[in-house]
Amino acid sequence: NGSFLFQNGVSRWASRDLADIVQTQIVNDVRAGFQPLWTRRNIWHRSYSESRVPEVPSMLLELLSHQNFADMRYGLDPRFRFAVSRAVYKGILRYLSSVYDSLYVVQPLPVSRFMCRFVGKGKLELTWFETKDKLEPSATPDKYIVYTRLEDGGFDNGVEVKSNRCIVSIRPGKIYSFKVAAVNEGGESFPSEILSACQFVNSQGEVLIVNGFDRVCAPSSFSRDSLYAGFLHDEDPGVPYLTDISFVGKQYEFKRNKPWVNDDAPGFGASHANYETKVVAGNSFDYPYLHGKAIKQAGFSFVSCSQQSVLTGDVDMKQYKFVDLILGKQKQTFSGNVKNAAEFKTFPLALQDSISSFCSGGGCLLVSGAFVASDLCGGERPLSRDRSFLENVLKCRFRTAKASVGGEVKVVSSPFKAFRKSAFSYFDTPNAVSYYVESPDAIEPADLNAFTICRYAENNKSAAVAYAGRYKVCAFGFPFEAIRSERDRVGLMESVFLFFVGN
């Protein structure tokens, strides 16, 4: 209508203020967390109807281009998506604060170092810690909400807790699961990972489940000179946060000089379309429950904790006879140019120390994951300490990465009679039920008292190793939770614990 004012009399130049504040927040946060040289472009003053027609301050945000390979290396990373989305939210909040001349509070980050332990018959203590937001001092929690799930039901509406710990009552033989959200005047954080516990009156023992799978990341990518670049889903398809709805198919055109002609010949970056409209499962952060169901069937009580709680010393593995370490698709991953070290290592040095101490005390360790050996020894220059830990503590030797693409495993004969011959499959293609394992590790025995107990059906490569000596270890080169059938998971878990408690 040509007016320079909104209907409430505020200048339309308020939209310019909104755009400036949001853009500043995004650029500052991206530079701090991912790319110090992130480019800040000009703000455009154009007559777009989407921002011209509304009678409220409006802006259009274009951050990345799906036709720009460098952009999409960030755009496909769930952590980058979260950081940018949070920056947009903070920018809008700061704009409103300036308009109304009021203080603002940013919602907290998810809690960390989550753990649970039995503190008596029918009593479970939950403990967690706030996560400091280095970019936002106001994002400090005032209280927390603890959500509870009984067996395979849904989570309740939560209970408010003032401190970072609480004691809950549990019924014997029932699996309870918990997640925690931090709360302040700005709102509620994203939920924590999910921990589970179950207590039997006459249990065969107590198991500590350690959730070491917290990785989310973009697919593996490469750039070779100015000729070839792209995403290698067969190398590593990445790990979505919870689920992904944007994956349409694997990239097949890697030549940078291939131009877009039309939608049938889109040029560089072209991908297959066989997964359009399909949901792909990622990291659910709910694997202690899945492992726990199988452990319960084996007749054992269990509690669970995050890997961070072990690394910080909040949880002492030596207090338990049995430990189940979940590593899923955990492996060293780089993101952006700010951090010089990789994240998501399967066995950080502090965890290696804890496991070594646990084993030297005669413990029984179950560990499973797609990269349990290759993440330690598969690089060009593996650390001697990493190799020593794998071979001298876990009693495994790295044979090869990408050992199988068939998703089929068979239990084979060994001196350990607890492992009965059987066959099962794991998720090896994108699906809506579970994250998938494109090609896991082959591991072999590294001790005279260690033996192969599973092999990949397609090529007979060793898929799992069991060791019995001063302590016991069962190491699987594929993730336990990726096994398709619950019946197969229960059967395998029962074999593991029969091996642990047997002579």
TORPA-456978 format. One record per residue (C-alpha): residue in one letter; x, y, z. Coordinates in Angstrom, 2 decimals, decimal comma, padded with zeros to 5 digits, m for minus. Layout:
> rest / c1 / c2 / c3
> A / X / Y / Z
...
This chain:
> rest / c1 / c2 / c3
> N / 000,00 / 000,00 / 000,00
> G / 003,04 / 002,26 / m000,13
> S / 002,91 / 003,06 / 003,59
> F / 006,16 / 003,28 / 005,53
> L / 004,33 / 002,20 / 008,68
> F / 002,70 / m000,98 / 009,88
> Q / m000,94 / m000,71 / 010,93
> N / 000,10 / m000,28 / 014,55
> G / 002,20 / 002,77 / 013,62
> V / 005,64 / 001,07 / 013,86
> S / 008,07 / 001,89 / 011,07
> R / 008,49 / m000,83 / 008,46
> W / 012,23 / m000,34 / 008,84
> A / 011,81 / m002,56 / 011,90
> S / 012,10 / m005,45 / 009,44
> R / 015,60 / m004,27 / 008,65
> D / 016,47 / m004,35 / 012,35
> L / 015,09 / m007,88 / 012,65
> A / 017,11 / m009,07 / 009,66
> D / 020,30 / m007,49 / 010,95
> I / 020,00 / m008,96 / 014,44
> V / 019,17 / m012,47 / 013,20
> Q / 021,94 / m012,43 / 010,61
> T / 024,47 / m011,21 / 013,19
> Q / 023,50 / m014,01 / 015,56
> I / 023,80 / m016,69 / 012,87
> V / 027,18 / m015,47 / 011,61
> N / 028,61 / m015,14 / 015,13
> D / 027,46 / m018,61 / 016,19
> V / 028,63 / m020,32 / 013,00
> R / 032,02 / m018,63 / 013,22
> A / 032,36 / m019,70 / 016,86
> G / 031,34 / m023,30 / 016,33
> F / 032,15 / m024,29 / 012,77
> Q / 033,92 / m021,87 / 010,43
> P / 035,82 / m018,78 / 011,68
> L / 035,89 / m017,32 / 008,17
> W / 032,16 / m017,70 / 007,50
> T / 031,16 / m015,00 / 005,00
> R / 028,64 / m012,37 / 005,96
> R / 026,72 / m011,14 / 002,93
> N / 024,80 / m007,91 / 002,44
> I / 021,22 / m007,49 / 003,58
> W / 018,95 / m006,95 / 000,59
> H / 016,12 / m004,43 / 000,53
> R / 013,78 / m005,93 / m002,06
> S / 010,05 / m006,02 / m002,74
> Y / 009,25 / m009,67 / m002,01
> S / 005,60 / m010,24 / m001,19
> E / 006,40 / m012,72 / 001,60
> S / 008,01 / m009,94 / 003,64
> R / 006,16 / m006,95 / 002,16
> V / 002,57 / m008,03 / 002,78
> P / 002,62 / m009,10 / 006,47
> E / 001,70 / m006,38 / 008,96
> V / 004,52 / m007,46 / 011,27
> P / 008,30 / m007,18 / 010,95
> S / 009,37 / m009,85 / 008,45
> M / 012,48 / m011,14 / 006,74
> L / 013,53 / m013,85 / 004,27
> L / 016,52 / m015,99 / 005,24
> E / 018,59 / m017,80 / 002,64
> L / 021,57 / m019,42 / 004,31
> L / 022,74 / m022,32 / 002,13
> S / 022,40 / m023,48 / m001,46
> H / 021,65 / m027,11 / m002,23
> Q / 023,68 / m026,62 / m005,42
> N / 026,80 / m025,62 / m003,46
> F / 028,87 / m028,60 / m002,30
> A / 030,74 / m026,65 / 000,40
> D / 027,43 / m025,41 / 001,79
> M / 025,87 / m028,85 / 001,90
> R / 028,77 / m030,33 / 003,84
> Y / 027,42 / m028,18 / 006,65
> G / 023,76 / m028,33 / 005,70
> L / 023,60 / m032,12 / 006,03
> D / 025,13 / m032,08 / 009,52
> P / 022,46 / m032,29 / 012,27
> R / 024,71 / m030,38 / 014,67
> F / 025,04 / m027,48 / 012,23
> R / 021,27 / m027,47 / 011,70
> F / 020,71 / m027,28 / 015,43
> A / 023,24 / m024,47 / 015,89
> V / 021,75 / m022,37 / 013,10
> S / 018,16 / m022,98 / 014,19
> R / 019,09 / m021,99 / 017,72
> A / 020,81 / m018,86 / 016,37
> V / 017,65 / m017,85 / 014,48
> Y / 015,61 / m018,34 / 017,65
> K / 018,09 / m016,30 / 019,70
> G / 018,13 / m013,54 / 017,07
> I / 014,34 / m013,22 / 017,13
> L / 014,44 / m013,21 / 020,92
> R / 017,03 / m010,42 / 020,95
> Y / 014,97 / m008,39 / 018,50
> L / 011,86 / m008,68 / 020,70
> S / 013,96 / m007,77 / 023,72
> S / 015,13 / m004,57 / 022,01
> V / 011,61 / m003,66 / 020,88
> Y / 010,03 / m004,07 / 024,31
> D / 013,14 / m003,03 / 026,28
> S / 012,98 / m006,18 / 028,39
> L / 015,41 / m008,83 / 029,54
> Y / 015,47 / m012,15 / 027,77
> V / 016,41 / m015,70 / 028,74
> V / 017,48 / m018,37 / 026,25
> Q / 016,25 / m021,93 / 026,72
> P / 018,92 / m024,28 / 028,16
> L / 020,93 / m026,86 / 026,27
> P / 020,20 / m030,56 / 026,87
> V / 021,64 / m031,99 / 030,09
> S / 024,73 / m034,23 / 030,08
> R / 026,44 / m036,88 / 032,25
> F / 023,11 / m038,64 / 032,79
> M / 023,24 / m041,78 / 034,97
> C / 021,09 / m043,98 / 037,17
> R / 021,86 / m046,46 / 039,95
> F / 020,02 / m048,57 / 042,50
> V / 020,02 / m047,12 / 046,02
> G / 017,97 / m049,82 / 047,69
> K / 015,17 / m052,25 / 047,06
> G / 012,75 / m050,59 / 044,66
> K / 014,69 / m047,31 / 044,64
> L / 016,57 / m045,76 / 041,74
> E / 018,62 / m042,58 / 041,82
> L / 018,86 / m040,43 / 038,67
> T / 021,67 / m037,90 / 038,34
> W / 022,58 / m035,46 / 035,57
> F / 024,41 / m032,17 / 035,04
> E / 023,58 / m028,98 / 033,22
> T / 025,39 / m028,17 / 029,98
> K / 027,00 / m024,75 / 029,93
> D / 026,26 / m022,72 / 026,81
> K / 029,50 / m020,92 / 025,97
> L / 027,65 / m018,64 / 023,55
> E / 024,77 / m017,67 / 025,82
> P / 025,17 / m016,92 / 029,55
> S / 021,43 / m016,65 / 030,13
> A / 020,83 / m020,29 / 029,07
> T / 021,16 / m021,62 / 032,61
> P / 018,48 / m024,02 / 033,88
> D / 016,39 / m023,20 / 036,95
> K / 014,85 / m026,64 / 037,25
> Y / 014,35 / m029,89 / 035,38
> I / 011,56 / m032,15 / 034,18
> V / 011,98 / m035,92 / 034,51
> Y / 009,89 / m037,98 / 032,11
> T / 009,18 / m041,66 / 032,83
> R / 008,20 / m044,57 / 030,61
> L / 007,06 / m047,95 / 031,91
> E / 008,01 / m050,94 / 029,74
> D / 007,06 / m050,20 / 026,10
> G / 004,44 / m047,55 / 026,86
> G / 004,67 / m043,83 / 026,22
> F / 006,41 / m041,23 / 028,37
> D / 004,32 / m039,48 / 031,02
> N / 003,89 / m035,70 / 031,30
> G / 006,94 / m035,41 / 033,55
> V / 007,69 / m034,40 / 037,12
> E / 009,38 / m031,13 / 038,04
> V / 012,66 / m031,44 / 039,94
> K / 014,55 / m028,53 / 041,49
> S / 018,00 / m030,14 / 041,74
> N / 020,08 / m032,28 / 039,40
> R / 019,12 / m035,56 / 041,01
> C / 016,07 / m037,43 / 042,21
> I / 015,09 / m040,82 / 043,62
> V / 012,20 / m042,71 / 042,04
> S / 010,35 / m045,82 / 043,13
> I / 010,29 / m048,77 / 040,75
> R / 008,41 / m052,06 / 040,74
> P / 010,41 / m055,30 / 040,56
> G / 010,81 / m056,91 / 037,14
> K / 009,59 / m053,86 / 035,21
> I / 011,74 / m051,81 / 032,82
> Y / 011,63 / m048,09 / 033,58
> S / 013,03 / m045,54 / 031,15
> F / 013,81 / m041,88 / 031,82
> K / 014,72 / m038,72 / 029,97
> V / 015,40 / m035,28 / 031,43
> A / 014,83 / m031,77 / 030,09
> A / 016,32 / m028,58 / 031,52
> V / 013,96 / m025,64 / 032,08
> N / 014,24 / m021,91 / 032,69
> E / 012,13 / m018,84 / 031,97
> G / 013,11 / m019,12 / 028,32
> G / 011,61 / m022,56 / 027,89
> E / 012,47 / m026,24 / 027,88
> S / 015,59 / m027,80 / 026,39
> F / 015,73 / m030,68 / 023,98
> P / 015,46 / m033,97 / 025,91
> S / 018,46 / m035,94 / 027,12
> E / 019,32 / m039,40 / 025,92
> I / 017,05 / m042,11 / 027,34
> L / 018,30 / m044,36 / 030,15
> S / 016,60 / m047,52 / 031,38
> A / 016,74 / m049,74 / 034,45
> C / 015,15 / m052,92 / 035,79
> Q / 015,54 / m054,58 / 039,19
> F / 014,77 / m058,19 / 040,02
> V / 014,24 / m059,46 / 043,56
> N / 016,30 / m062,59 / 042,88
> S / 018,55 / m061,38 / 040,08
> Q / 021,48 / m063,36 / 038,67
> G / 023,51 / m060,17 / 038,79
> E / 023,51 / m056,46 / 038,02
> V / 024,59 / m055,12 / 034,64
> L / 025,77 / m051,61 / 033,85
> I / 024,77 / m050,50 / 030,34
> V / 026,97 / m047,69 / 029,05
> N / 025,53 / m045,74 / 026,13
> G / 028,61 / m044,80 / 024,11
> F / 026,69 / m044,03 / 020,92
> D / 025,94 / m040,28 / 020,84
> R / 027,17 / m039,54 / 017,32
> V / 025,14 / m037,50 / 014,82
> C / 026,83 / m036,24 / 011,66
> A / 026,66 / m035,58 / 007,93
> P / 027,55 / m038,21 / 005,32
> S / 031,20 / m038,75 / 004,44
> S / 032,38 / m036,36 / 001,73
> F / 035,44 / m035,79 / m000,43
> S / 036,88 / m033,12 / m002,71
> R / 039,57 / m033,94 / m005,27
> D / 041,05 / m030,89 / m006,95
> S / 038,49 / m028,98 / m008,99
> L / 037,24 / m032,04 / m010,86
> Y / 035,46 / m034,36 / m008,47
> A / 033,59 / m033,97 / m005,18
> G / 030,57 / m035,31 / m003,39
> F / 029,06 / m037,41 / m000,63
> L / 030,00 / m041,06 / m000,21
> H / 027,08 / m042,83 / 001,40
> D / 028,70 / m046,23 / 000,92
> E / 031,71 / m044,95 / 002,88
> D / 029,61 / m043,45 / 005,67
> P / 026,02 / m042,23 / 005,24
> G / 026,21 / m040,20 / 008,45
> V / 023,86 / m040,46 / 011,41
> P / 020,64 / m038,40 / 011,52
> Y / 019,28 / m037,01 / 014,78
> L / 016,32 / m039,31 / 015,50
> T / 015,04 / m039,47 / 011,90
> D / 015,74 / m037,92 / 008,51
> I / 013,17 / m037,00 / 005,86
> S / 015,52 / m035,23 / 003,44
> F / 017,48 / m038,20 / 002,07
> V / 016,34 / m038,98 / m001,50
> G / 019,09 / m041,37 / m002,58
> K / 022,83 / m041,79 / m003,03
> Q / 024,75 / m039,28 / m005,13
> Y / 025,86 / m040,63 / m008,52
> E / 027,25 / m037,59 / m010,35
> F / 030,59 / m036,40 / m008,92
> K / 031,98 / m034,37 / m011,83
> R / 032,06 / m030,72 / m010,84
> N / 031,93 / m029,50 / m014,45
> K / 028,65 / m031,23 / m015,20
> P / 026,07 / m028,40 / m015,55
> W / 022,39 / m028,50 / m014,75
> V / 020,50 / m029,06 / m017,99
> N / 017,04 / m029,92 / m016,68
> D / 015,52 / m031,96 / m013,87
> D / 016,25 / m035,16 / m015,77
> A / 019,91 / m034,18 / m016,16
> P / 020,66 / m032,13 / m013,03
> G / 024,45 / m032,34 / m013,36
> F / 026,94 / m032,23 / m010,48
> G / 025,43 / m033,51 / m007,27
> A / 022,69 / m035,55 / m008,92
> S / 021,30 / m038,28 / m006,70
> H / 019,06 / m041,26 / m007,10
> A / 015,44 / m040,79 / m006,05
> N / 014,57 / m044,22 / m004,64
> Y / 014,15 / m042,86 / m001,10
> E / 011,98 / m039,85 / m001,86
> T / 009,08 / m039,57 / 000,64
> K / 010,67 / m042,23 / 002,90
> V / 011,70 / m041,77 / 006,52
> V / 015,20 / m042,92 / 007,45
> A / 015,90 / m043,78 / 011,09
> G / 018,92 / m042,26 / 012,80
> N / 020,22 / m042,20 / 016,36
> S / 017,24 / m042,68 / 018,68
> F / 019,35 / m042,28 / 021,86
> D / 017,17 / m045,07 / 023,29
> Y / 019,44 / m048,12 / 023,07
> P / 019,82 / m048,96 / 026,79
> Y / 016,14 / m049,95 / 026,64
> L / 016,65 / m052,22 / 023,64
> H / 019,70 / m053,87 / 025,20
> G / 017,95 / m053,95 / 028,56
> K / 015,00 / m055,93 / 027,26
> A / 017,36 / m058,69 / 026,18
> I / 019,32 / m058,52 / 029,44
> K / 016,07 / m058,80 / 031,39
> Q / 015,18 / m061,97 / 029,47
> A / 018,56 / m063,36 / 030,45
> G / 017,55 / m062,91 / 034,11
> F / 019,75 / m059,96 / 035,11
> S / 018,96 / m056,59 / 036,66
> F / 020,46 / m053,55 / 034,96
> V / 021,06 / m049,83 / 035,23
> S / 022,47 / m047,51 / 032,57
> C / 024,51 / m044,36 / 032,12
> S / 025,94 / m042,07 / 029,47
> Q / 029,52 / m042,48 / 028,32
> Q / 030,28 / m038,97 / 029,62
> S / 029,46 / m040,08 / 033,17
> V / 032,16 / m042,76 / 032,87
> L / 034,70 / m040,40 / 031,32
> T / 034,23 / m037,85 / 034,11
> G / 034,42 / m040,45 / 036,87
> D / 030,79 / m040,08 / 037,97
> V / 030,35 / m043,80 / 037,35
> D / 032,95 / m046,37 / 038,41
> M / 032,70 / m049,45 / 036,21
> K / 034,57 / m051,48 / 038,82
> Q / 031,46 / m051,35 / 041,02
> Y / 029,82 / m053,79 / 038,60
> K / 030,59 / m057,35 / 037,53
> F / 029,03 / m056,97 / 034,07
> V / 029,24 / m054,04 / 031,64
> D / 027,47 / m053,72 / 028,28
> L / 029,11 / m050,96 / 026,20
> I / 026,97 / m049,70 / 023,31
> L / 029,03 / m048,15 / 020,51
> G / 026,56 / m048,32 / 017,60
> K / 028,00 / m046,25 / 014,75
> Q / 030,34 / m044,27 / 016,97
> K / 033,58 / m043,29 / 015,25
> Q / 035,91 / m040,31 / 014,96
> T / 034,31 / m037,50 / 012,98
> F / 035,38 / m033,99 / 012,03
> S / 032,98 / m031,08 / 011,60
> G / 033,89 / m027,56 / 010,50
> N / 037,24 / m025,85 / 010,92
> V / 037,06 / m024,69 / 014,54
> K / 037,89 / m027,95 / 016,34
> N / 041,26 / m029,52 / 015,63
> A / 040,38 / m032,88 / 017,16
> A / 037,84 / m035,41 / 015,97
> E / 034,70 / m036,06 / 017,99
> F / 032,87 / m039,32 / 018,77
> K / 035,88 / m041,61 / 019,18
> T / 034,82 / m045,13 / 020,09
> F / 037,31 / m045,48 / 022,91
> P / 038,63 / m042,16 / 024,25
> L / 041,75 / m042,59 / 026,37
> A / 039,81 / m042,05 / 029,61
> L / 037,38 / m044,80 / 028,60
> Q / 040,28 / m047,10 / 027,72
> D / 041,66 / m046,56 / 031,21
> S / 038,28 / m047,30 / 032,83
> I / 037,80 / m050,47 / 030,79
> S / 041,35 / m051,65 / 031,48
> S / 040,83 / m051,18 / 035,21
> F / 037,44 / m052,91 / 035,05
> C / 038,87 / m055,89 / 033,19
> S / 041,92 / m056,22 / 035,44
> G / 039,50 / m056,59 / 038,33
> G / 037,91 / m059,64 / 036,72
> G / 034,92 / m057,98 / 035,08
> C / 032,86 / m059,26 / 032,14
> L / 032,57 / m056,85 / 029,19
> L / 030,19 / m056,93 / 026,24
> V / 031,04 / m054,37 / 023,54
> S / 029,41 / m053,99 / 020,13
> G / 029,61 / m051,47 / 017,33
> A / 030,19 / m051,07 / 013,61
> F / 033,64 / m049,51 / 014,03
> V / 034,97 / m051,05 / 017,26
> A / 038,33 / m051,88 / 015,65
> S / 038,66 / m049,72 / 012,54
> D / 038,18 / m046,52 / 014,53
> L / 041,24 / m047,44 / 016,59
> C / 043,46 / m049,11 / 014,00
> G / 042,00 / m048,40 / 010,57
> G / 043,61 / m045,01 / 009,99
> E / 046,89 / m044,24 / 008,25
> R / 048,74 / m043,66 / 011,53
> P / 046,97 / m045,48 / 014,36
> L / 048,17 / m044,69 / 017,86
> S / 050,23 / m047,47 / 019,40
> R / 048,20 / m047,10 / 022,59
> D / 044,94 / m047,63 / 020,67
> R / 046,27 / m050,78 / 019,01
> S / 047,59 / m052,06 / 022,33
> F / 044,21 / m051,51 / 023,99
> L / 042,37 / m053,35 / 021,22
> E / 044,71 / m056,32 / 021,20
> N / 045,84 / m056,59 / 024,82
> V / 042,63 / m055,61 / 026,65
> L / 039,78 / m056,41 / 024,27
> K / 041,79 / m059,36 / 022,89
> C / 040,81 / m058,50 / 019,29
> R / 042,83 / m057,79 / 016,20
> F / 041,59 / m055,48 / 013,45
> R / 041,27 / m057,41 / 010,20
> T / 039,38 / m055,09 / 007,86
> A / 036,73 / m052,42 / 007,65
> K / 033,78 / m052,85 / 005,30
> A / 033,81 / m056,57 / 005,98
> S / 030,26 / m057,27 / 004,84
> V / 027,44 / m055,76 / 002,81
> G / 024,99 / m058,63 / 003,14
> G / 023,72 / m058,01 / 006,67
> E / 023,83 / m061,72 / 007,56
> V / 025,71 / m063,24 / 010,52
> K / 026,07 / m066,81 / 011,71
> V / 027,17 / m068,11 / 015,10
> V / 029,90 / m070,70 / 014,58
> S / 031,52 / m073,50 / 016,56
> S / 034,08 / m072,52 / 019,19
> P / 035,39 / m073,86 / 022,50
> F / 032,76 / m071,68 / 024,19
> K / 029,66 / m073,91 / 024,17
> A / 027,40 / m071,11 / 025,41
> F / 027,22 / m069,82 / 021,85
> R / 024,92 / m072,20 / 020,00
> K / 024,90 / m072,30 / 016,22
> S / 022,34 / m069,92 / 014,76
> A / 021,95 / m067,24 / 012,11
> F / 020,47 / m063,75 / 012,12
> S / 020,48 / m060,51 / 010,18
> Y / 020,99 / m056,83 / 010,96
> F / 019,65 / m053,68 / 009,28
> D / 021,96 / m052,90 / 006,36
> T / 019,84 / m050,54 / 004,23
> P / 017,98 / m047,29 / 005,05
> N / 014,68 / m047,92 / 006,83
> A / 012,25 / m046,29 / 009,25
> V / 012,78 / m048,74 / 012,13
> S / 016,49 / m048,62 / 012,99
> Y / 019,68 / m046,94 / 011,88
> Y / 021,44 / m049,15 / 009,38
> V / 024,97 / m050,53 / 009,14
> E / 026,32 / m050,22 / 005,61
> S / 029,48 / m052,28 / 006,20
> P / 030,88 / m053,18 / 009,65
> D / 034,26 / m054,38 / 010,90
> A / 035,87 / m057,79 / 010,78
> I / 037,77 / m058,60 / 013,98
> E / 039,88 / m061,62 / 014,84
> P / 041,19 / m063,18 / 018,07
> A / 044,42 / m061,69 / 019,42
> D / 045,02 / m064,16 / 022,28
> L / 045,34 / m067,92 / 022,68
> N / 042,27 / m067,81 / 024,94
> A / 040,17 / m065,83 / 022,45
> F / 038,09 / m067,38 / 019,66
> T / 035,81 / m066,33 / 016,84
> I / 032,16 / m066,90 / 017,76
> C / 030,42 / m065,24 / 014,78
> R / 031,18 / m064,86 / 011,07
> Y / 029,64 / m062,84 / 008,26
> A / 027,66 / m065,23 / 006,11
> E / 028,73 / m063,82 / 002,73
> N / 032,50 / m064,31 / 003,12
> N / 033,11 / m066,10 / 006,43
> K / 035,11 / m063,19 / 007,87
> S / 035,26 / m063,12 / 011,66
> A / 032,47 / m060,91 / 013,05
> A / 032,77 / m061,44 / 016,81
> V / 035,36 / m062,60 / 019,31
> A / 035,03 / m064,01 / 022,83
> Y / 037,84 / m064,18 / 025,36
> A / 038,00 / m066,03 / 028,67
> G / 040,96 / m065,56 / 030,97
> R / 041,40 / m063,45 / 034,10
> Y / 038,34 / m061,62 / 032,82
> K / 035,89 / m062,15 / 029,97
> V / 035,12 / m060,13 / 026,84
> C / 032,57 / m060,51 / 024,06
> A / 033,32 / m058,08 / 021,22
> F / 031,01 / m057,79 / 018,23
> G / 032,12 / m056,05 / 015,02
> F / 028,51 / m055,08 / 014,33
> P / 026,03 / m053,26 / 016,64
> F / 023,88 / m055,52 / 018,79
> E / 020,90 / m053,14 / 018,61
> A / 020,93 / m053,26 / 014,78
> I / 019,91 / m056,95 / 014,80
> R / 016,50 / m057,07 / 013,14
> S / 014,67 / m059,63 / 015,28
> E / 014,07 / m059,19 / 018,99
> R / 014,05 / m062,97 / 019,31
> D / 017,57 / m063,09 / 017,83
> R / 018,75 / m060,29 / 020,14
> V / 017,42 / m062,12 / 023,18
> G / 018,99 / m065,41 / 022,09
> L / 022,38 / m063,82 / 021,50
> M / 022,28 / m061,90 / 024,79
> E / 021,37 / m065,07 / 026,71
> S / 024,39 / m066,78 / 025,13
> V / 026,66 / m063,91 / 026,13
> F / 025,61 / m064,04 / 029,79
> L / 025,69 / m067,83 / 029,87
> F / 029,30 / m067,44 / 028,73
> F / 029,97 / m064,77 / 031,37
> V / 028,68 / m066,82 / 034,32
> G / 029,92 / m070,21 / 033,10
> N / 033,23 / m071,82 / 033,97
